[in-house]
Amino acid sequence: MLEELYGRRVMPPEESPSVERFHSCVLSLREAVDRYWGLLHGQGDANDGARLMPVSAEHVFIAEAFDEVLNRFSATALFGLSEAERRRFDYACLLLRDLSRAVVSQVLWRHEKGIDKDLRMLLHERDAAIKVYFVRDSLSARARIDEIMLDYSRRDETRPLLRGLKLIFCPSDFDADRSKHTDFMNRFLLDIVMRDLLFGVVFGRLNRHDFETFLNHGGPLGLKFAVLDEITKHGLDHGPTFRDRLGYRTSSPIREATTMLAATGLVRRVGSSILLMPSLKGRMLLDLTRLMLIEYDSCDDWSPEVKLILRHLGTPAERPVSAHERSDPPTNGVGRLIEAAKYCELQFDRNLLAGVDFENPKLYSTFEWREFYERIRGAPGVTARWFDDEESLFFVDTEERE
């Protein structure tokens, strides 16, 4: 088959009269295989590609819809999106939030015999943190995938390769030529990417319970934001110093706020000590609040993306009435959130939007975990690995591990 495609004969090693000739044959074979992979995934020229079976319209639609969802939410500035080399994959990108995560994806639609090849190719892509496999749903496809994953999970050397794999089973009767089907698939992929990829990994697994607990926490107005902001920036390793930075000396409300934040995972407590460090989830809540403050002050309504995020977090997306248009405190959750964020500046001189470029906002940042590690190095049970967040696929540099 390779000879037919490329017009060359790949000589078997037994016919090679020398070691040099043998190596030449091996290189020719590698080149042919690499080119064949490229053609399978749309990276060859038109003449070569014409000889291969065409990709289905459903396959193309799913790959493009995945790209559109990521691009749509990256416009919120909650994460960045950068192109990456596709190589053998249907889609690849770098997703930037807290750290750079490489994302690759494959789509299987017509040929279930390709499951083994696709899945093993995804699992062995060691540079990718997130590996997404869109599969046309069927009992036979699920059974084969389950068989492969079970085989990988049984062996110590292959079990870690399953980390970051996201399986998305798509309705088997999807027809890309029918508008009702494509409308449904757009909604289906939007919801599942938001749930399984963004909130399930990238946004630190911020969930409805965490969000509601934070919204409903009382205390001095704005204090919970001031405490979360201070811990996210500097951590808490000395009570009096922490209170000085807040400009607030009453211990009890601070203790209640830190207890709530640690219980929800919006900050991380070191063992049973008073030491508190930032979490990916808490960083996300602050960034989401910044986005909402920007839209509250500059737009007549929430953007569709913020509405979707609030819906996912179980909060009505009703836009709160501004302070000068009402006489009573806000009653809905979003209103209380906006008021508390604004009072964070009024009462504690902490502007959550400080440093934000409103013309070209970038609300995410790299998590500089080393700075915090130096503060708690030597604490019982603490090594660099303490900063790993496996479910969010956040792992510290291997050379820094102890």
ZASE-985214 format. One line per field, with one value per residue (C-alpha): residue in one letter; residue number from 0; z, y, x. Coordinates in nm, 3 decimals. Layout:
N
r <- A | ...
k <- NUM | ...
c3 <- Z | ...
c2 <- Y | ...
c1 <- X | ...
END
This chain:
402
r <- M | L | E | E | L | Y | G | R | R | V | M | P | P | E | E | S | P | S | V | E | R | F | H | S | C | V | L | S | L | R | E | A | V | D | R | Y | W | G | L | L | H | G | Q | G | D | A | N | D | G | A | R | L | M | P | V | S | A | E | H | V | F | I | A | E | A | F | D | E | V | L | N | R | F | S | A | T | A | L | F | G | L | S | E | A | E | R | R | R | F | D | Y | A | C | L | L | L | R | D | L | S | R | A | V | V | S | Q | V | L | W | R | H | E | K | G | I | D | K | D | L | R | M | L | L | H | E | R | D | A | A | I | K | V | Y | F | V | R | D | S | L | S | A | R | A | R | I | D | E | I | M | L | D | Y | S | R | R | D | E | T | R | P | L | L | R | G | L | K | L | I | F | C | P | S | D | F | D | A | D | R | S | K | H | T | D | F | M | N | R | F | L | L | D | I | V | M | R | D | L | L | F | G | V | V | F | G | R | L | N | R | H | D | F | E | T | F | L | N | H | G | G | P | L | G | L | K | F | A | V | L | D | E | I | T | K | H | G | L | D | H | G | P | T | F | R | D | R | L | G | Y | R | T | S | S | P | I | R | E | A | T | T | M | L | A | A | T | G | L | V | R | R | V | G | S | S | I | L | L | M | P | S | L | K | G | R | M | L | L | D | L | T | R | L | M | L | I | E | Y | D | S | C | D | D | W | S | P | E | V | K | L | I | L | R | H | L | G | T | P | A | E | R | P | V | S | A | H | E | R | S | D | P | P | T | N | G | V | G | R | L | I | E | A | A | K | Y | C | E | L | Q | F | D | R | N | L | L | A | G | V | D | F | E | N | P | K | L | Y | S | T | F | E | W | R | E | F | Y | E | R | I | R | G | A | P | G | V | T | A | R | W | F | D | D | E | E | S | L | F | F | V | D | T | E | E | R | E
k <- 0 | 1 | 2 | 3 | 4 | 5 | 6 | 7 | 8 | 9 | 10 | 11 | 12 | 13 | 14 | 15 | 16 | 17 | 18 | 19 | 20 | 21 | 22 | 23 | 24 | 25 | 26 | 27 | 28 | 29 | 30 | 31 | 32 | 33 | 34 | 35 | 36 | 37 | 38 | 39 | 40 | 41 | 42 | 43 | 44 | 45 | 46 | 47 | 48 | 49 | 50 | 51 | 52 | 53 | 54 | 55 | 56 | 57 | 58 | 59 | 60 | 61 | 62 | 63 | 64 | 65 | 66 | 67 | 68 | 69 | 70 | 71 | 72 | 73 | 74 | 75 | 76 | 77 | 78 | 79 | 80 | 81 | 82 | 83 | 84 | 85 | 86 | 87 | 88 | 89 | 90 | 91 | 92 | 93 | 94 | 95 | 96 | 97 | 98 | 99 | 100 | 101 | 102 | 103 | 104 | 105 | 106 | 107 | 108 | 109 | 110 | 111 | 112 | 113 | 114 | 115 | 116 | 117 | 118 | 119 | 120 | 121 | 122 | 123 | 124 | 125 | 126 | 127 | 128 | 129 | 130 | 131 | 132 | 133 | 134 | 135 | 136 | 137 | 138 | 139 | 140 | 141 | 142 | 143 | 144 | 145 | 146 | 147 | 148 | 149 | 150 | 151 | 152 | 153 | 154 | 155 | 156 | 157 | 158 | 159 | 160 | 161 | 162 | 163 | 164 | 165 | 166 | 167 | 168 | 169 | 170 | 171 | 172 | 173 | 174 | 175 | 176 | 177 | 178 | 179 | 180 | 181 | 182 | 183 | 184 | 185 | 186 | 187 | 188 | 189 | 190 | 191 | 192 | 193 | 194 | 195 | 196 | 197 | 198 | 199 | 200 | 201 | 202 | 203 | 204 | 205 | 206 | 207 | 208 | 209 | 210 | 211 | 212 | 213 | 214 | 215 | 216 | 217 | 218 | 219 | 220 | 221 | 222 | 223 | 224 | 225 | 226 | 227 | 228 | 229 | 230 | 231 | 232 | 233 | 234 | 235 | 236 | 237 | 238 | 239 | 240 | 241 | 242 | 243 | 244 | 245 | 246 | 247 | 248 | 249 | 250 | 251 | 252 | 253 | 254 | 255 | 256 | 257 | 258 | 259 | 260 | 261 | 262 | 263 | 264 | 265 | 266 | 267 | 268 | 269 | 270 | 271 | 272 | 273 | 274 | 275 | 276 | 277 | 278 | 279 | 280 | 281 | 282 | 283 | 284 | 285 | 286 | 287 | 288 | 289 | 290 | 291 | 292 | 293 | 294 | 295 | 296 | 297 | 298 | 299 | 300 | 301 | 302 | 303 | 304 | 305 | 306 | 307 | 308 | 309 | 310 | 311 | 312 | 313 | 314 | 315 | 316 | 317 | 318 | 319 | 320 | 321 | 322 | 323 | 324 | 325 | 326 | 327 | 328 | 329 | 330 | 331 | 332 | 333 | 334 | 335 | 336 | 337 | 338 | 339 | 340 | 341 | 342 | 343 | 344 | 345 | 346 | 347 | 348 | 349 | 350 | 351 | 352 | 353 | 354 | 355 | 356 | 357 | 358 | 359 | 360 | 361 | 362 | 363 | 364 | 365 | 366 | 367 | 368 | 369 | 370 | 371 | 372 | 373 | 374 | 375 | 376 | 377 | 378 | 379 | 380 | 381 | 382 | 383 | 384 | 385 | 386 | 387 | 388 | 389 | 390 | 391 | 392 | 393 | 394 | 395 | 396 | 397 | 398 | 399 | 400 | 401
c3 <- 0.000 | 0.083 | -0.249 | -0.430 | -0.249 | -0.273 | -0.579 | -0.391 | -0.276 | 0.092 | 0.086 | 0.348 | 0.565 | 0.449 | 0.096 | 0.211 | 0.131 | 0.404 | 0.739 | 0.567 | 0.318 | 0.601 | 0.785 | 0.460 | 0.430 | 0.788 | 0.731 | 0.411 | 0.598 | 0.875 | 0.621 | 0.443 | 0.764 | 0.883 | 0.550 | 0.557 | 0.905 | 0.780 | 0.490 | 0.719 | 0.921 | 0.643 | 0.642 | 0.299 | -0.045 | -0.249 | -0.492 | -0.219 | -0.011 | -0.302 | -0.277 | 0.082 | 0.218 | 0.282 | 0.635 | 0.710 | 0.750 | 1.108 | 1.187 | 1.055 | 1.235 | 1.577 | 1.542 | 1.436 | 1.704 | 1.973 | 1.848 | 1.842 | 2.204 | 2.330 | 2.129 | 2.246 | 2.614 | 2.572 | 2.466 | 2.830 | 2.918 | 3.188 | 2.998 | 2.695 | 2.383 | 2.162 | 1.849 | 1.868 | 1.605 | 1.518 | 1.389 | 1.378 | 1.570 | 1.457 | 1.689 | 1.915 | 2.118 | 2.426 | 2.697 | 2.927 | 3.283 | 3.600 | 3.369 | 3.005 | 2.931 | 2.591 | 2.455 | 2.176 | 2.043 | 1.803 | 1.649 | 1.561 | 1.352 | 1.082 | 1.145 | 1.485 | 1.386 | 1.436 | 1.812 | 1.905 | 1.694 | 1.807 | 2.175 | 2.200 | 2.005 | 2.250 | 2.559 | 2.452 | 2.373 | 2.678 | 2.606 | 2.630 | 2.965 | 2.825 | 2.569 | 2.434 | 2.235 | 2.060 | 1.975 | 1.790 | 2.059 | 2.026 | 2.251 | 2.052 | 2.070 | 2.445 | 2.496 | 2.299 | 2.475 | 2.812 | 2.722 | 2.626 | 2.933 | 3.161 | 3.007 | 3.070 | 3.426 | 3.526 | 3.468 | 3.678 | 3.380 | 3.169 | 3.435 | 3.449 | 3.074 | 3.144 | 3.330 | 3.142 | 2.907 | 2.844 | 2.657 | 2.493 | 2.339 | 2.069 | 1.951 | 1.686 | 1.458 | 1.427 | 1.068 | 0.987 | 0.692 | 0.914 | 1.084 | 1.387 | 1.445 | 1.418 | 1.651 | 1.908 | 1.869 | 1.919 | 2.250 | 2.346 | 2.285 | 2.455 | 2.771 | 2.787 | 2.719 | 2.986 | 3.239 | 3.172 | 3.045 | 3.169 | 3.509 | 3.541 | 3.495 | 3.384 | 3.627 | 3.929 | 3.966 | 4.101 | 4.156 | 4.258 | 4.627 | 4.653 | 4.479 | 4.687 | 5.012 | 4.927 | 4.822 | 5.142 | 5.384 | 5.601 | 5.807 | 5.740 | 5.384 | 5.152 | 5.408 | 5.245 | 4.919 | 5.097 | 5.278 | 4.961 | 4.763 | 5.030 | 5.060 | 4.681 | 4.654 | 4.962 | 5.156 | 5.531 | 5.742 | 6.033 | 6.188 | 6.299 | 5.968 | 5.780 | 5.981 | 5.919 | 5.544 | 5.557 | 5.770 | 5.992 | 6.348 | 6.463 | 6.465 | 6.483 | 6.142 | 5.976 | 6.134 | 6.017 | 5.662 | 5.647 | 5.783 | 5.508 | 5.238 | 5.353 | 5.383 | 5.023 | 4.885 | 4.779 | 4.977 | 5.101 | 5.461 | 5.538 | 5.764 | 6.084 | 6.105 | 6.052 | 5.722 | 5.422 | 5.058 | 4.730 | 4.534 | 4.164 | 4.258 | 4.459 | 4.184 | 3.941 | 4.167 | 4.188 | 3.811 | 3.746 | 3.987 | 3.796 | 3.470 | 3.624 | 3.766 | 3.419 | 3.256 | 3.537 | 3.493 | 3.113 | 2.971 | 2.991 | 3.040 | 3.112 | 2.813 | 2.693 | 2.828 | 3.179 | 3.174 | 3.085 | 3.362 | 3.620 | 3.503 | 3.546 | 3.900 | 3.977 | 4.013 | 3.833 | 3.583 | 3.672 | 3.648 | 3.988 | 4.017 | 4.079 | 4.430 | 4.344 | 4.195 | 4.506 | 4.875 | 5.010 | 5.000 | 4.698 | 4.746 | 4.465 | 4.482 | 4.197 | 4.347 | 4.681 | 4.503 | 4.315 | 4.628 | 4.837 | 4.563 | 4.547 | 4.928 | 4.921 | 4.779 | 4.982 | 5.318 | 5.271 | 4.995 | 4.768 | 4.410 | 4.257 | 3.911 | 3.988 | 3.705 | 3.455 | 3.105 | 3.019 | 2.648 | 2.631 | 2.958 | 3.063 | 3.379 | 3.414 | 3.526 | 3.590 | 3.938 | 4.080 | 4.326 | 4.401 | 4.585 | 4.823 | 4.853 | 4.992 | 5.264 | 5.388 | 5.303 | 5.604 | 5.737 | 5.834 | 5.530 | 5.281 | 4.967 | 4.621 | 4.543 | 4.793 | 4.521 | 4.275 | 4.195 | 4.010 | 3.920 | 3.770 | 3.593 | 3.766 | 3.840 | 3.952 | 3.742 | 3.791 | 3.856 | 4.149 | 4.319 | 4.634
c2 <- 0.000 | 0.239 | 0.163 | 0.239 | 0.570 | 0.700 | 0.532 | 0.386 | 0.042 | 0.000 | -0.267 | -0.541 | -0.557 | -0.907 | -0.774 | -0.494 | -0.557 | -0.325 | -0.163 | 0.178 | 0.049 | -0.097 | 0.237 | 0.405 | 0.164 | 0.230 | 0.605 | 0.562 | 0.357 | 0.617 | 0.894 | 0.701 | 0.623 | 0.985 | 1.107 | 0.856 | 0.978 | 1.333 | 1.247 | 1.069 | 1.388 | 1.642 | 1.745 | 1.614 | 1.766 | 1.746 | 1.481 | 1.241 | 1.312 | 1.230 | 0.868 | 0.838 | 0.793 | 1.139 | 1.258 | 1.274 | 1.602 | 1.499 | 1.448 | 1.794 | 1.957 | 1.817 | 1.916 | 2.270 | 2.306 | 2.212 | 2.486 | 2.737 | 2.666 | 2.715 | 3.033 | 3.166 | 3.132 | 3.246 | 3.581 | 3.626 | 3.660 | 3.393 | 3.182 | 3.219 | 3.006 | 2.959 | 2.752 | 2.433 | 2.195 | 1.945 | 1.674 | 1.358 | 1.497 | 1.650 | 1.947 | 2.083 | 2.400 | 2.543 | 2.646 | 2.911 | 2.945 | 2.895 | 2.714 | 2.612 | 2.295 | 2.131 | 2.002 | 1.744 | 1.582 | 1.313 | 1.244 | 0.893 | 0.879 | 0.612 | 0.350 | 0.182 | -0.017 | 0.308 | 0.316 | 0.130 | 0.358 | 0.680 | 0.597 | 0.472 | 0.775 | 1.008 | 0.822 | 0.817 | 1.190 | 1.271 | 1.645 | 1.679 | 1.743 | 1.712 | 1.444 | 1.468 | 1.184 | 1.245 | 0.911 | 0.820 | 0.641 | 0.268 | -0.035 | -0.183 | 0.143 | 0.171 | -0.192 | -0.157 | 0.166 | 0.010 | -0.291 | -0.072 | 0.150 | -0.152 | -0.292 | 0.037 | 0.069 | -0.276 | -0.195 | 0.046 | 0.169 | 0.261 | 0.370 | 0.731 | 0.766 | 0.766 | 1.095 | 1.381 | 1.161 | 1.298 | 1.076 | 1.249 | 1.015 | 1.187 | 1.087 | 0.819 | 0.950 | 1.300 | 1.426 | 1.735 | 1.814 | 1.870 | 2.208 | 2.075 | 1.824 | 2.082 | 2.320 | 2.044 | 1.939 | 2.296 | 2.309 | 1.959 | 2.027 | 2.367 | 2.216 | 1.917 | 2.112 | 2.364 | 2.091 | 1.835 | 2.048 | 2.406 | 2.363 | 2.003 | 2.088 | 2.434 | 2.646 | 2.457 | 2.259 | 2.559 | 2.429 | 2.536 | 2.453 | 2.650 | 2.951 | 2.953 | 2.910 | 3.209 | 3.418 | 3.340 | 3.402 | 3.708 | 3.916 | 4.272 | 4.363 | 4.310 | 4.126 | 3.781 | 3.926 | 4.110 | 3.791 | 3.579 | 3.841 | 3.870 | 3.493 | 3.457 | 3.722 | 3.653 | 3.358 | 3.361 | 3.253 | 3.501 | 3.627 | 3.978 | 4.051 | 3.930 | 4.159 | 4.452 | 4.393 | 4.381 | 4.694 | 4.512 | 4.406 | 4.208 | 3.842 | 3.669 | 3.778 | 3.700 | 3.355 | 3.288 | 3.396 | 3.182 | 2.881 | 2.919 | 2.964 | 2.659 | 2.442 | 2.515 | 2.477 | 2.841 | 2.847 | 2.554 | 2.493 | 2.337 | 2.044 | 2.163 | 2.481 | 2.842 | 2.849 | 2.917 | 2.914 | 2.996 | 2.739 | 2.720 | 2.735 | 3.056 | 3.218 | 3.138 | 3.288 | 3.614 | 3.626 | 3.554 | 3.835 | 4.072 | 3.980 | 4.048 | 4.383 | 4.487 | 4.390 | 4.540 | 4.880 | 4.881 | 4.678 | 4.690 | 4.314 | 4.016 | 3.864 | 3.526 | 3.361 | 3.504 | 3.395 | 3.042 | 3.041 | 3.165 | 2.905 | 2.635 | 2.763 | 2.748 | 3.123 | 3.327 | 3.558 | 3.848 | 4.171 | 4.351 | 4.705 | 4.961 | 5.103 | 5.451 | 5.303 | 5.110 | 5.177 | 4.821 | 4.577 | 4.343 | 4.022 | 3.801 | 3.621 | 3.805 | 4.139 | 4.044 | 3.933 | 4.264 | 4.468 | 4.273 | 4.312 | 4.687 | 4.721 | 4.539 | 4.862 | 5.101 | 4.937 | 4.773 | 4.982 | 4.676 | 4.735 | 4.391 | 4.545 | 4.705 | 4.642 | 4.526 | 4.670 | 4.748 | 4.784 | 4.438 | 4.259 | 3.947 | 3.815 | 3.495 | 3.462 | 3.202 | 3.050 | 3.123 | 2.836 | 2.853 | 3.183 | 3.022 | 2.705 | 2.905 | 3.038 | 2.693 | 2.488 | 2.276 | 2.256 | 1.895 | 1.694 | 1.976 | 1.922 | 2.074 | 1.797 | 1.958 | 2.210 | 1.942 | 1.942 | 1.616 | 1.662 | 2.004 | 1.854 | 2.103 | 1.952 | 2.132 | 2.097 | 1.753 | 1.891 | 2.087 | 1.784 | 1.642
c1 <- 0.000 | 0.280 | 0.449 | 0.124 | 0.085 | 0.438 | 0.585 | 0.878 | 0.976 | 1.055 | 1.322 | 1.300 | 1.611 | 1.699 | 1.754 | 1.980 | 2.347 | 2.477 | 2.402 | 2.385 | 2.131 | 1.926 | 1.916 | 1.812 | 1.522 | 1.414 | 1.418 | 1.215 | 0.959 | 0.934 | 0.891 | 0.618 | 0.431 | 0.454 | 0.323 | 0.041 | -0.061 | -0.058 | -0.286 | -0.529 | -0.564 | -0.576 | -0.210 | -0.109 | -0.150 | -0.466 | -0.343 | -0.237 | -0.547 | -0.775 | -0.669 | -0.789 | -1.139 | -1.293 | -1.372 | -1.745 | -1.932 | -2.019 | -1.650 | -1.563 | -1.857 | -1.759 | -1.393 | -1.486 | -1.756 | -1.503 | -1.272 | -1.559 | -1.658 | -1.303 | -1.258 | -1.593 | -1.504 | -1.147 | -1.299 | -1.408 | -1.035 | -1.077 | -0.824 | -0.603 | -0.593 | -0.291 | -0.242 | -0.041 | 0.091 | -0.181 | 0.048 | -0.166 | -0.462 | -0.791 | -0.738 | -0.465 | -0.416 | -0.248 | -0.492 | -0.349 | -0.470 | -0.262 | -0.020 | -0.004 | -0.202 | -0.171 | -0.504 | -0.539 | -0.854 | -0.967 | -1.307 | -1.428 | -1.742 | -1.754 | -1.489 | -1.490 | -1.183 | -0.995 | -1.067 | -0.750 | -0.530 | -0.700 | -0.712 | -0.355 | -0.232 | -0.409 | -0.295 | 0.069 | 0.080 | 0.288 | 0.303 | -0.077 | -0.244 | -0.598 | -0.688 | -1.042 | -1.197 | -1.529 | -1.690 | -2.007 | -2.202 | -2.265 | -2.247 | -1.959 | -1.759 | -1.811 | -1.716 | -1.392 | -1.294 | -1.368 | -1.153 | -0.857 | -0.887 | -0.913 | -0.598 | -0.414 | -0.545 | -0.418 | -0.052 | 0.151 | 0.350 | 0.043 | -0.207 | -0.074 | -0.138 | -0.513 | -0.480 | -0.645 | -0.850 | -1.199 | -1.444 | -1.740 | -1.998 | -2.203 | -2.553 | -2.514 | -2.789 | -2.642 | -2.670 | -2.462 | -2.689 | -2.994 | -3.021 | -3.213 | -2.936 | -2.658 | -2.845 | -2.875 | -2.512 | -2.393 | -2.583 | -2.473 | -2.104 | -2.123 | -2.271 | -2.044 | -1.723 | -1.822 | -1.899 | -1.626 | -1.339 | -1.371 | -1.539 | -1.424 | -1.055 | -0.947 | -1.151 | -1.020 | -1.347 | -1.537 | -1.891 | -2.237 | -2.191 | -1.865 | -2.018 | -2.337 | -2.144 | -1.928 | -2.231 | -2.421 | -2.136 | -2.202 | -1.965 | -1.845 | -1.934 | -1.639 | -1.424 | -1.451 | -1.321 | -1.041 | -0.936 | -0.951 | -0.758 | -0.486 | -0.439 | -0.433 | -0.162 | 0.050 | -0.089 | -0.145 | 0.151 | 0.138 | -0.186 | -0.083 | 0.092 | -0.215 | -0.445 | -0.211 | -0.227 | -0.605 | -0.622 | -0.870 | -0.789 | -1.094 | -0.995 | -1.332 | -1.477 | -1.142 | -1.138 | -1.494 | -1.403 | -1.088 | -1.279 | -1.540 | -1.276 | -1.076 | -1.389 | -1.491 | -1.139 | -1.122 | -0.797 | -0.584 | -0.490 | -0.151 | -0.232 | -0.402 | -0.195 | -0.302 | -0.108 | -0.333 | -0.228 | -0.406 | -0.604 | -0.689 | -1.057 | -1.019 | -0.814 | -1.096 | -1.363 | -1.169 | -1.121 | -1.488 | -1.579 | -1.348 | -1.520 | -1.859 | -1.745 | -1.624 | -1.953 | -2.162 | -1.995 | -1.975 | -2.267 | -2.644 | -2.668 | -2.447 | -2.274 | -2.411 | -2.096 | -2.140 | -2.504 | -2.397 | -2.137 | -2.389 | -2.640 | -2.378 | -2.314 | -2.685 | -2.734 | -3.001 | -2.837 | -3.064 | -2.871 | -2.872 | -3.008 | -2.735 | -2.694 | -2.824 | -3.144 | -3.251 | -3.300 | -3.271 | -2.977 | -2.970 | -3.165 | -3.033 | -2.700 | -2.532 | -2.632 | -2.478 | -2.161 | -2.124 | -2.196 | -1.942 | -1.679 | -1.733 | -1.724 | -1.391 | -1.250 | -1.464 | -1.396 | -1.057 | -0.899 | -0.868 | -0.968 | -1.015 | -0.972 | -0.637 | -0.393 | -0.658 | -0.627 | -0.988 | -0.913 | -0.755 | -0.831 | -0.643 | -0.803 | -0.601 | -0.240 | 0.026 | 0.016 | 0.361 | 0.352 | 0.727 | 0.683 | 0.435 | 0.640 | 0.930 | 0.700 | 0.593 | 0.902 | 0.986 | 0.631 | 0.539 | 0.433 | 0.495 | 0.701 | 0.665 | 0.417 | 0.176 | 0.088 | -0.024 | -0.394 | -0.445 | -0.811 | -0.733 | -0.428 | -0.199 | 0.140 | 0.452 | 0.768 | 0.917 | 1.264 | 1.121 | 0.968 | 1.113
END
